[in-house]
């Protein structure tokens, strides 16, 4: 069975899921780095890491 466009899901839902999960992951990672004294827990740091994770996820899944 091949994969067609209909079975891949709604791209908006996939984007939203990627955004939420990447943001949660980035928050946990930056919080851990802040706890270790290696980075500061700021919105900019979390958003930057979330964008990187989202881009990597997009590239890997395409």
N, C-alpha and C positions, 0 to 999 in steps of 0.2 A: 504494500500500500504506500503510495506516495503522499507527500504532504502538499496540500493545496492551500490557497489563501483563506478559504472558509474555515479550515480546521486550525489555523494558527491563532485565532482569537482577535479581539478588537485591539488595535494598536494603542488606543487611548488608555485602555485598562492596563495593558502591559507597561506603558510608560508610567502610569500612576503607581503601579506596584513597584516598578524599578525605583522610582523617586522615593517612595516611602521606605522601602527596605534598605536602599543605599543610605538614606538619611539616618535611619536607626543605627545601621552598622557604623557609619562615620561618627555618630555621636558617642557610641560605645568606645570606639578606638581612640578618639580624641580625649574622652574622659579618662581612659586608661593611661594615655600618655601624660595627661595633666596630673594624674595621681602619682605617676613616677617622676614628675618634674621635668619631663622632656618636651612638653608643649603646653600651651595655654588653651583652656576650654573657652573658645569664643565662637560666635556665630560664623565669622569669616572662615575660621579653620574647619569647622564642621561642614559648611557649605562647599568649601574648596575640595575637601576629601570626598564629599558626596558626589560632586560633579565628576571627579576622577573615577570613582567606582562606577558611576552610571555609564561613563564613556567606555570603560573597559568591558563592562557587562554587555553593552550594545555591540562592541566590536567582536566579542567572543561569540555572541549568539547569532550574528549575521553571517 
